Amino acid sequence: MNLVYYAHSYRAPDAGVVEFFSELMRSEGLIASLDPPSDHLNSAKPERHLRSTDGMVAVLTTREGGVSQYILYEISLCLRSKKPLLVLLEDVLPEGLVPSRVLQRRFSRKGLLRQVRDHRHAIRMLRSYIGEEPPPNYQPSTGQRMCLLTGTRELPSGLAENIEMQLAALGYSPQPLLGEMAECLYDGTLQEKATGAELAIAFIDSQQNRAEFFLGALHACLTPTILLTGTVDFAFHEQTPREYQARIVDYGDRDGLKRIIDKEISIFEEEYVDLENQDKVARYAQLLIVEGGRSGEYTEGVRSIFVQELYMGDQNINYGQAGSIGRKSTGAITNYDRVWQESKGTLDLNALASELAELRSTLRQKAKTVEEDKALASVADAETEARKGNGPGTLEKLASAGSWVLSAAKEIGVKLATEALKKSMGL
């Protein structure tokens, strides 16, 4: 089986199309590897993913305002990597969205089954370019994972050293890229670093030519790179999503810079999901319908819901105090007393009750389905238990509230309620 990067829409109306092509790929021996929806993105993450896949299948669907700029950017990354690529475009889209040299096929949303032979042939063509058994990485690194640094010479005194210590604490071997450009042209170690590094951080404000040279080398090698700039009015590229561009930082706020680097590396290290069987494909499509049918915006907890459901949806797996997890399980947590003992130092029940009341008021305005009414009732029961001073009972009632309530809690900023919901769900 070959692993392919699957770039597609997360909108509920496109879930059927996503499921159709992922199942067709699976039937031809291609495993769709994708990133569950998240509100945290950067360019280093898909760059890393492309390095570990054998090719890409991208599905471009029509939407108000044009096609997804996120998918177009992912396609550009694949072209830069020179890996096999198949782009499936809805037949109502204009021409010229991708270069003519790219393997591409049109599909009709209402005629997918009638066109299945054509689509299967296109996938088989992609498979022929990938090959039956792509080789593993030749001579993988045997050393500690590296993070390259470029553009650091003009940073305030001591800042580069602080960043190197931060990277070392995160388990990376920091490797500053230094030297004159003319020398670097013939420096055999530069190519080895650029192709062998796990990650790079580039400060793009540097006025030195060699900083641009190093950045170009990282770009050409598809080294996953986090871009940072201290320019407040940085000129962003209009056609590229902001999430895939540089982060604006304040070099004078060292704690703030540290937090940003920590966050960007955390995003970079997030794992992808591989859809290797039809049951998992169907669950993914169902999740897209449920989550994509709401506001269209994905909160921090949505990705965790996708990953947990896809990896453990049909299993009864015991995770200690988290108990039995999975669609066939009877509850997320089996020992609420234990969870409460571990949490009560940070969860004041009186304050929590007030936040649950605020959350309940918000949910009452949002609830439209029977399931959402049940979730609202769970919050009301939890509020009652909190006012009684019953910590374990509060968590037990919140456990059945679900992801809709968790998303709402984060949206309105009730931090204690959010934390209690996470604890109750074993997140």
TACORLIN-V297465 format. One line per field, one symbol per residue. ss: DSSP state (A for helix, B for strand, O for the rest). phi: phi as a letter, one per 30 degrees, with the letter a starting at -180 (. if undefined). Layout:
ss = ???
phi = ???
This chain:
ss = OBBBBBBOOOOAAAAAAAAAAAAAAAAOOBBBBBOOOOOOOOAAAAAAAAAAOOBBBBBBOOOOOOOOAAAAAAAAAAAAAOOBBBBBBBOOOOOOOOOOOOBBBBBOOOOOOOOAAAAAAAAAAAAAAAOOOOOOOOOOOOOOOBBBBBOOOOOOOOAAAAAAAAAAAOOOBBBBOOOOAAAAOOOAAAAAAAAAOOBBBBBOOOOOAAAAAAAAAAAAOOOOBBBBBOOOOOOOOOOOOAAAOOBBOOOOOAAAAAAAAAAAAAAAAOOOBBBOOAAAAAAAAAAAAAAAOOOOOOOAAAAAAAAAAAAAOOOOBBOAAAOBBOOOOOOOOOOAAAAAAAAOOOOOAAAAAAAAAAAAAAAAAAOOOAAAAAAAAAAAAAAAAAAAOOAAAAAAAAOOOOAAAAAAAAAAOOAAAAAAAAAAAOO
phi = .ccbdccadcdedceddededddddddciccdcbceeaccbadddddddddccclbcccccdadjjdddddddddddddddicebbcccddcdddidbeddddbbcbcecbdddceddddddddddedddjdbeddedhddccddcbdbbicdcdeeiddddddddddddjccdbdcbjdddddecdddddddddcddabbccddecdeddddddddddddhdebccbbcddceddddcceedccdcdbcddcddddddddedddddededcccccbddddddddddddddddcdiccdedddddddddddbecccccciddicckdcdcadbcbdddddedcddccddddddddddddddddddcdbcddddddeddddddddddddicdeddddddecdjdddedddddcidddddddddddcid
